[in-house]
Amino acid sequence: MKLTTATLLASLASAALAFESTVPCLVWSSKDKYLTTGKNDQLILKNSDASSAILQSLSADVCDSQVIAIIDQPGLHRSDLASLDSVKKQIQSAASYERFEYVADGVDIDGLATSIANKCGSDVTNIDENDKTTQWDTKIVKVALPGKSGENENRVEDLFSTIQEQSSGDYVVLYTSSAPKEVKRSVLAQRAPSDKPAVKLPIFAKYQLFSPAIFMGLAVALLFISIAGVGITWLVGIQTPLRFEGKQKKN
């Protein structure tokens, strides 16, 4: 039983860390013909496979758009998307939309931009998100946002407005991150050896006990335990009940 519990905890730790070190990639466009609906069976895309999967979501007509903007938001995580109103507004009004929710270790944005540029026969230009006056002279633009996603809501909203103006409403946007959020030490993760003397601190100061990934792992574990419990109850219920001998009759 102890071995099973230890194995389960180790699996939960691995699953939690795997989800925590991922980034999403959202792709949307002003015209339906710029994107294709692909099928991706992998829950977590490897970093090496992400660029290929994203490129496959772009149709052969994507180069007809006026602007293809690749936005790099450092430390972006899927759990951040629910609070990004400007991104949700863009997706709701987009003609087509594709998403990759979990990309391990970030997206190779430089490689992705180069591949799109080669496909469209265009150059890649790095754009300052604060520059709203200079006319963009290339189709492919990269924008690196500073700070965390929660701190950039106004910047992102202004950037989307600039993209629409520069493209005359004819655009494709890729919103992702080149690097995942820094993973804090988890209570389930194995502690690395250290030569430094141990310092006694409260457990909440030493570890991050709660995170979306850990809750997700616990939910999966509880679901598994519930299913196992129902199965055991069903097996016990179909067993033949024991027969009790009746009392002997007196002569």
C-alpha positions as CSV (number, residue, x, y, z in Angstrom):
1,M,0.0,0.0,0.0
2,K,2.9,2.4,0.9
3,L,4.6,1.6,-2.4
4,T,1.3,2.3,-4.3
5,T,0.9,5.6,-2.5
6,A,4.4,6.6,-3.2
7,T,4.0,5.7,-6.9
8,L,0.8,7.7,-7.1
9,L,2.4,10.8,-5.5
10,A,5.4,10.5,-7.9
11,S,3.0,10.3,-10.8
12,L,1.1,13.3,-9.6
13,A,4.3,15.3,-9.2
14,S,5.4,14.5,-12.7
15,A,2.0,15.4,-14.2
16,A,1.9,18.7,-12.2
17,L,5.4,19.7,-13.3
18,A,4.7,18.7,-16.9
19,F,1.6,21.0,-17.1
20,E,3.3,23.9,-15.1
21,S,6.1,24.1,-17.6
22,T,3.9,24.6,-20.7
23,V,2.6,27.6,-22.6
24,P,-0.4,28.0,-24.8
25,C,-0.4,29.2,-28.5
26,L,-3.6,30.9,-29.8
27,V,-4.0,31.6,-33.5
28,W,-6.8,33.7,-34.9
29,S,-7.4,35.6,-38.2
30,S,-9.8,38.2,-39.7
31,K,-10.7,35.8,-42.6
32,D,-11.8,32.2,-42.4
33,K,-9.6,31.1,-45.3
34,Y,-6.3,31.8,-43.5
35,L,-6.6,28.9,-41.0
36,T,-7.2,25.2,-41.3
37,T,-8.8,23.0,-38.8
38,G,-6.3,20.4,-37.9
39,K,-6.4,17.4,-35.6
40,N,-3.9,17.1,-32.8
41,D,-4.1,14.1,-30.6
42,Q,-1.3,15.1,-28.2
43,L,-2.4,16.8,-25.0
44,I,1.1,18.2,-24.4
45,L,3.0,19.2,-27.6
46,K,6.8,18.8,-27.5
47,N,8.7,22.0,-28.2
48,S,10.2,20.3,-31.3
49,D,6.8,19.4,-32.6
50,A,5.0,22.7,-31.8
51,S,6.3,24.8,-34.7
52,S,5.2,22.1,-37.2
53,A,1.8,21.8,-35.7
54,I,1.3,25.6,-35.7
55,L,2.4,25.9,-39.3
56,Q,0.0,23.2,-40.3
57,S,-2.8,25.3,-38.8
58,L,-2.0,28.0,-41.4
59,S,-3.6,27.5,-44.8
60,A,-2.0,28.0,-48.2
61,D,-3.9,31.4,-48.3
62,V,-2.3,32.8,-45.2
63,C,0.2,34.8,-47.2
64,D,-2.6,36.8,-48.7
65,S,-3.1,38.6,-45.4
66,Q,-1.6,42.0,-44.9
67,V,0.0,41.3,-41.5
68,I,1.0,38.1,-39.7
69,A,1.8,39.2,-36.1
70,I,3.6,36.9,-33.7
71,I,3.2,38.1,-30.1
72,D,5.6,36.8,-27.4
73,Q,4.2,37.1,-23.9
74,P,6.8,35.8,-21.4
75,G,5.6,33.3,-18.9
76,L,2.2,32.9,-20.4
77,H,0.2,29.9,-19.1
78,R,-3.2,28.5,-20.0
79,S,-4.6,29.4,-16.6
80,D,-3.9,33.1,-17.4
81,L,-6.1,33.2,-20.4
82,A,-9.4,33.4,-18.5
83,S,-8.4,36.8,-17.1
84,L,-7.2,38.3,-20.4
85,D,-10.3,40.2,-21.6
86,S,-8.7,41.8,-24.6
87,V,-7.6,38.3,-25.9
88,K,-11.0,36.8,-25.4
89,K,-12.6,39.8,-27.2
90,Q,-10.3,39.2,-30.2
91,I,-11.1,35.5,-30.3
92,Q,-14.8,36.0,-30.1
93,S,-14.8,38.5,-33.1
94,A,-12.3,36.5,-35.2
95,A,-13.4,34.7,-38.4
96,S,-11.3,31.6,-37.6
97,Y,-9.5,30.4,-34.5
98,E,-7.1,27.6,-33.5
99,R,-5.4,26.8,-30.2
100,F,-2.7,24.7,-28.8
101,E,-3.2,24.7,-25.0
102,Y,0.0,23.0,-23.8
103,V,3.4,23.4,-25.5
104,A,6.2,22.1,-23.4
105,D,9.0,24.6,-22.6
106,G,7.7,27.4,-24.8
107,V,7.4,28.0,-28.6
108,D,10.5,28.6,-30.8
109,I,9.2,32.0,-32.0
110,D,12.3,32.9,-34.0
111,G,12.2,29.6,-35.9
112,L,8.4,29.8,-36.4
113,A,8.7,33.4,-37.7
114,T,11.4,32.4,-40.1
115,S,9.4,29.4,-41.4
116,I,6.4,31.6,-42.1
117,A,8.6,34.3,-43.7
118,N,10.1,31.7,-46.0
119,K,6.6,30.4,-46.9
120,C,5.4,33.9,-47.8
121,G,8.6,35.2,-49.3
122,S,8.8,38.0,-46.8
123,D,11.2,39.4,-44.2
124,V,10.6,39.4,-40.4
125,T,10.6,42.7,-38.5
126,N,10.8,43.2,-34.7
127,I,8.2,45.7,-33.7
128,D,8.2,47.9,-30.6
129,E,4.7,47.6,-29.1
130,N,4.8,51.2,-28.1
131,D,5.4,52.4,-31.7
132,K,2.0,53.2,-33.1
133,T,3.1,55.6,-35.8
134,T,5.7,53.9,-38.0
135,Q,4.2,52.1,-41.0
136,W,5.1,48.4,-41.0
137,D,6.9,47.5,-44.2
138,T,6.9,43.7,-43.9
139,K,4.2,41.1,-43.7
140,I,5.7,39.2,-40.7
141,V,6.2,41.1,-37.5
142,K,7.3,39.9,-34.0
143,V,6.4,41.8,-30.9
144,A,8.0,40.9,-27.5
145,L,5.9,42.1,-24.6
146,P,7.6,43.0,-21.3
147,G,6.5,41.8,-17.9
148,K,3.7,39.3,-17.0
149,S,0.5,38.8,-18.9
150,G,-1.6,40.2,-16.1
151,E,0.4,43.4,-16.2
152,N,0.0,43.9,-20.0
153,E,-3.7,44.1,-20.5
154,N,-3.7,47.7,-21.6
155,R,-0.6,47.1,-23.8
156,V,-2.1,44.1,-25.5
157,E,-5.4,45.9,-26.2
158,D,-3.5,48.8,-27.8
159,L,-1.3,46.4,-29.7
160,F,-4.4,44.6,-31.2
161,S,-5.8,48.0,-32.3
162,T,-2.4,48.8,-34.0
163,I,-2.5,45.5,-35.8
164,Q,-5.9,46.1,-37.1
165,E,-4.9,49.6,-38.3
166,Q,-1.7,48.5,-39.9
167,S,-3.3,45.6,-41.7
168,S,-6.6,47.4,-42.7
169,G,-8.4,44.7,-40.9
170,D,-6.7,41.9,-42.8
171,Y,-4.5,40.0,-40.4
172,V,-3.4,36.8,-38.6
173,V,-2.3,36.8,-35.0
174,L,-0.3,34.2,-33.1
175,Y,-0.3,34.8,-29.3
176,T,2.1,32.6,-27.4
177,S,5.3,32.6,-25.3
178,S,8.9,31.6,-26.0
179,A,9.4,30.6,-22.3
180,P,7.1,29.1,-19.7
181,K,6.4,30.5,-16.4
182,E,9.0,29.9,-13.8
183,V,8.1,26.7,-11.9
184,K,8.2,27.2,-8.1
185,R,9.3,24.4,-5.9
186,S,6.4,21.9,-5.3
187,V,5.7,19.9,-2.2
188,L,5.6,16.8,-4.4
189,A,8.9,17.5,-6.1
190,Q,12.0,15.7,-4.9
191,R,14.3,18.1,-3.1
192,A,17.8,18.5,-4.6
193,P,20.8,17.8,-2.3
194,S,22.5,20.9,-0.9
195,D,25.7,21.5,1.1
196,K,24.1,24.5,2.8
197,P,22.9,24.0,6.4
198,A,19.1,23.4,6.6
199,V,17.1,26.5,7.7
200,K,13.9,25.8,9.5
201,L,11.0,27.7,7.9
202,P,7.2,27.3,7.9
203,I,6.1,24.8,5.3
204,F,4.1,27.5,3.4
205,A,7.2,29.6,3.2
206,K,9.3,26.7,1.7
207,Y,6.9,25.2,-0.7
208,Q,4.1,26.1,-3.1
209,L,1.4,23.7,-2.0
210,F,-1.4,24.8,-4.3
211,S,-1.3,25.4,-8.0
212,P,-3.7,24.7,-10.9
213,A,-1.6,21.8,-12.1
214,I,-1.6,20.1,-8.7
215,F,-5.4,20.5,-8.4
216,M,-5.7,19.0,-11.9
217,G,-3.7,16.0,-10.9
218,L,-5.7,15.5,-7.7
219,A,-8.9,15.7,-9.6
220,V,-7.7,12.9,-12.0
221,A,-6.6,10.8,-9.0
222,L,-10.0,11.2,-7.2
223,L,-11.8,10.3,-10.4
224,F,-9.7,7.2,-10.7
225,I,-10.3,6.2,-7.1
226,S,-14.1,6.8,-7.5
227,I,-14.2,4.5,-10.6
228,A,-12.2,1.9,-8.8
229,G,-14.5,2.0,-5.8
230,V,-17.6,1.6,-8.0
231,G,-16.0,-1.4,-9.7
232,I,-15.1,-3.1,-6.4
233,T,-18.7,-2.5,-5.0
234,W,-20.2,-4.0,-8.2
235,L,-17.9,-7.1,-7.9
236,V,-18.8,-7.6,-4.3
237,G,-22.5,-7.2,-5.1
238,I,-22.6,-10.0,-7.8
239,Q,-20.9,-12.6,-5.6
240,T,-23.2,-15.5,-4.4
241,P,-24.2,-14.9,-0.8
242,L,-23.2,-17.6,1.7
243,R,-25.8,-20.1,2.6
244,F,-26.6,-20.6,6.3
245,E,-27.6,-24.0,7.5
246,G,-31.1,-24.2,8.9
247,K,-31.9,-25.4,12.4
248,Q,-32.3,-29.2,12.7
249,K,-35.8,-30.3,13.4
250,K,-36.5,-32.2,16.6
251,N,-38.0,-35.7,16.3
